[in-house]
Amino acid sequence: MAGLAGKGLGTMLHTLLNPGQTPLRVLCLGAHCDDIEIGCGGSLLALLESRNDVEITWVVFASNGERRAEAQMGARLFAQGSLSLDIRILDFRDGFLPTEPVRLKETFESIKASTSSPDLIFTHYRQDLHQDHRAVSDLTWNTFRNNLILEYEIPKWDGDIGQPNVFVPLAKHNGDTKIHHLQQAYRSQAEKPWFSHDLFWSLMRIRGMECNADEMIAEAFYSRKMIVAV
């Protein structure tokens, strides 16, 4: 992916996918209510800025009460401009996804059966130290075997940030919008010390430095397997 590191998301997708592919189907999977927005929110904003034919399926596995309403708002904010948006906020118990393997597997099979084959899937990083994140990542690969999958990263106390191999340079306004939308949607998280402007910006700035992004910020992903047709 080194040759694509300095290019924008639209260029990257046109390189990896059939340029004539329309609509572009994107499946976003998150264990918790703010995971998708933190992990790939800037890339989604950039993608929707460059294309008007994106269909998004947005699945959050663990939620309850206030967090459910926040997740609905977050999805709508980040998917503005999409051709269609299918939001599914499920009710798994936070922190206990690996303890419900049968139900979780059945849920993934239901998602697969009810969605057209995605052109791009965003999911959690395989080596993420949060047990819920790993469970979602593993079943993503188990369920979707013929799709482009990019694993996003979530900063956390565990300190599991790794060395990604796919970089999406972002315009600064997309980075600012990402953080603004997060703060707007997830007011219940505002008092948590990690949920801050400087933390989110710092990670994008580091990834921007690593890929020499034109506007100095980027999001980064892990691609375990990629098929390139010549």
C-alpha positions as CSV (number, residue, x, y, z in Angstrom):
1,M,0.0,0.0,0.0
2,A,3.0,2.3,0.1
3,G,2.3,3.6,-3.4
4,L,-1.2,4.7,-2.3
5,A,-0.2,6.3,1.0
6,G,0.0,9.9,-0.3
7,K,-3.2,9.7,-2.3
8,G,-6.7,10.6,-1.2
9,L,-9.4,8.1,-0.4
10,G,-11.2,8.5,-3.7
11,T,-8.1,7.7,-5.6
12,M,-7.4,4.7,-3.3
13,L,-10.8,3.2,-3.8
14,H,-10.8,3.8,-7.5
15,T,-7.5,1.9,-7.6
16,L,-8.7,-1.0,-5.5
17,L,-12.2,-1.3,-6.9
18,N,-13.7,-1.2,-10.3
19,P,-13.8,2.6,-11.1
20,G,-17.2,2.0,-12.7
21,Q,-18.7,0.4,-9.6
22,T,-21.9,2.1,-8.6
23,P,-23.4,2.4,-6.1
24,L,-20.5,1.9,-3.8
25,R,-21.7,-0.3,-0.9
26,V,-19.9,0.3,2.5
27,L,-20.5,-1.8,5.6
28,C,-19.4,-0.2,8.9
29,L,-19.1,-2.5,11.9
30,G,-18.5,-1.3,15.5
31,A,-18.7,-3.2,18.8
32,H,-19.7,0.0,20.6
33,C,-21.6,3.1,19.9
34,D,-18.7,5.5,19.0
35,D,-16.2,3.0,17.6
36,I,-17.0,3.5,13.9
37,E,-16.9,7.3,14.2
38,I,-13.5,7.2,16.0
39,G,-12.0,4.5,13.8
40,C,-13.0,5.6,10.3
41,G,-15.2,8.7,10.7
42,G,-12.7,11.0,8.8
43,S,-12.4,8.5,5.9
44,L,-16.2,8.3,5.6
45,L,-16.4,12.0,5.5
46,A,-13.8,12.2,2.8
47,L,-15.5,9.4,0.8
48,L,-18.9,11.0,0.9
49,E,-17.3,14.3,-0.1
50,S,-15.9,12.7,-3.2
51,R,-18.8,10.5,-4.2
52,N,-22.6,10.8,-4.2
53,D,-23.5,7.2,-4.8
54,V,-22.4,5.6,-1.5
55,E,-24.8,3.2,0.3
56,I,-23.9,2.7,3.9
57,T,-25.0,-0.1,6.3
58,W,-24.1,1.0,9.9
59,V,-24.1,-1.8,12.6
60,V,-23.4,-1.2,16.3
61,F,-23.5,-4.3,18.4
62,A,-23.5,-3.2,22.1
63,S,-25.8,-0.3,23.2
64,N,-28.4,0.7,25.7
65,G,-30.4,3.7,26.8
66,E,-28.8,7.1,26.1
67,R,-26.0,5.5,24.1
68,R,-28.5,4.1,21.6
69,A,-29.8,7.6,20.8
70,E,-26.2,8.9,20.6
71,A,-25.3,6.2,18.1
72,Q,-28.2,7.0,15.9
73,M,-27.1,10.7,15.9
74,G,-23.5,9.7,15.2
75,A,-24.4,7.6,12.2
76,R,-26.6,10.3,10.7
77,L,-24.0,13.0,11.2
78,F,-21.2,11.0,9.6
79,A,-23.3,9.6,6.8
80,Q,-24.7,12.9,5.6
81,G,-24.7,12.8,1.8
82,S,-25.0,9.1,1.4
83,L,-27.3,7.6,-1.1
84,S,-28.9,5.5,1.6
85,L,-28.2,4.7,5.2
86,D,-29.3,1.6,7.0
87,I,-28.6,2.0,10.8
88,R,-28.8,-1.1,13.0
89,I,-28.1,-0.5,16.7
90,L,-28.2,-3.8,18.5
91,D,-28.5,-4.6,22.2
92,F,-25.6,-6.9,23.1
93,R,-24.1,-6.3,26.5
94,D,-21.0,-4.0,26.5
95,G,-17.9,-6.0,27.4
96,F,-19.5,-9.4,27.0
97,L,-19.7,-10.1,23.2
98,P,-17.3,-13.1,23.4
99,T,-19.7,-14.7,25.9
100,E,-22.5,-14.9,23.4
101,P,-20.8,-16.6,20.5
102,V,-23.9,-18.3,19.0
103,R,-26.1,-15.2,19.0
104,L,-23.2,-13.1,17.7
105,K,-22.5,-15.6,14.8
106,E,-26.2,-15.6,14.0
107,T,-26.3,-11.9,13.9
108,F,-23.4,-11.7,11.5
109,E,-25.1,-14.3,9.2
110,S,-28.2,-12.1,9.3
111,I,-26.2,-9.0,8.3
112,K,-24.7,-10.9,5.4
113,A,-28.0,-12.2,4.2
114,S,-29.7,-8.9,4.4
115,T,-27.1,-6.8,2.7
116,S,-25.8,-6.8,-0.9
117,S,-22.1,-7.8,-1.0
118,P,-20.2,-4.8,0.3
119,D,-17.5,-3.3,-1.8
120,L,-15.7,-2.1,1.4
121,I,-16.0,-3.1,5.0
122,F,-14.7,-1.2,8.0
123,T,-14.2,-3.2,11.1
124,H,-12.0,-3.5,14.2
125,Y,-8.3,-4.3,14.2
126,R,-7.6,-8.0,14.8
127,Q,-5.0,-7.3,17.5
128,D,-7.2,-4.9,19.4
129,L,-6.9,-5.8,23.1
130,H,-10.6,-5.1,23.9
131,Q,-12.4,-8.4,23.8
132,D,-15.5,-7.0,22.1
133,H,-13.4,-5.5,19.3
134,R,-11.6,-8.7,18.6
135,A,-14.8,-10.7,18.5
136,V,-16.3,-8.4,15.9
137,S,-13.0,-8.4,13.9
138,D,-12.8,-12.2,13.9
139,L,-16.4,-12.7,12.8
140,T,-16.1,-10.1,10.1
141,W,-13.4,-12.2,8.4
142,N,-15.2,-15.4,9.1
143,T,-18.4,-14.1,7.5
144,F,-17.2,-11.9,4.6
145,R,-14.6,-13.9,2.7
146,N,-14.7,-12.1,-0.7
147,N,-14.8,-8.5,0.3
148,L,-12.2,-5.7,0.8
149,I,-11.9,-5.3,4.6
150,L,-10.0,-2.5,6.3
151,E,-9.5,-2.8,10.1
152,Y,-9.5,0.5,12.0
153,E,-7.8,1.4,15.3
154,I,-9.3,2.7,18.5
155,P,-7.0,4.6,21.0
156,K,-7.4,3.2,24.5
157,W,-5.9,2.6,27.9
158,D,-4.5,-0.8,26.8
159,G,-2.0,0.8,24.5
160,D,-2.4,-1.5,21.6
161,I,-1.7,0.9,18.7
162,G,0.3,-0.9,16.1
163,Q,1.8,-0.4,12.7
164,P,-0.9,0.0,10.1
165,N,-0.3,-0.6,6.4
166,V,-3.1,1.5,4.8
167,F,-3.2,5.2,5.2
168,V,-6.0,7.6,4.2
169,P,-4.8,11.2,4.1
170,L,-7.5,13.7,5.2
171,A,-8.1,17.3,4.6
172,K,-7.9,19.3,7.8
173,H,-11.6,20.3,7.6
174,N,-12.5,16.6,7.6
175,G,-10.5,16.1,10.8
176,D,-12.1,19.1,12.4
177,T,-15.6,17.8,11.3
178,K,-14.9,14.3,12.7
179,I,-14.0,15.7,16.1
180,H,-17.0,18.1,16.1
181,H,-19.4,15.4,15.2
182,L,-18.0,13.1,17.9
183,Q,-18.4,15.8,20.5
184,Q,-21.9,16.7,19.3
185,A,-23.2,13.1,19.2
186,Y,-21.6,11.6,22.3
187,R,-22.2,14.1,25.1
188,S,-22.3,11.2,27.6
189,Q,-18.6,10.6,27.0
190,A,-17.5,14.3,27.4
191,E,-16.3,13.8,31.0
192,K,-14.0,10.9,30.2
193,P,-10.4,11.9,30.1
194,W,-9.7,10.1,26.8
195,F,-12.6,11.6,24.9
196,S,-10.9,14.8,23.9
197,H,-10.1,16.9,20.9
198,D,-6.3,16.7,21.4
199,L,-6.3,12.9,21.7
200,F,-8.3,12.4,18.4
201,W,-6.3,15.0,16.6
202,S,-3.0,13.6,17.9
203,L,-3.6,10.2,16.4
204,M,-4.6,11.6,13.1
205,R,-1.5,13.8,13.2
206,I,0.8,10.9,13.9
207,R,-0.7,8.9,11.0
208,G,-0.5,11.9,8.8
209,M,3.2,12.2,9.5
210,E,3.8,8.5,8.8
211,C,2.3,8.8,5.4
212,N,3.5,12.3,4.6
213,A,-0.1,13.6,4.1
214,D,-0.4,16.9,2.3
215,E,-2.5,18.4,5.1
216,M,-0.6,16.5,7.8
217,I,-3.4,14.3,9.1
218,A,-4.7,10.8,8.2
219,E,-6.5,7.8,9.4
220,A,-4.8,4.4,9.3
221,F,-6.0,0.9,8.8
222,Y,-4.8,-2.7,8.6
223,S,-5.4,-4.9,5.5
224,R,-4.7,-8.6,6.1
225,K,-5.6,-9.7,2.6
226,M,-6.2,-7.8,-0.6
227,I,-6.9,-9.2,-4.0
228,V,-5.8,-7.0,-6.9
229,A,-7.1,-7.9,-10.4
230,V,-4.9,-6.7,-13.3
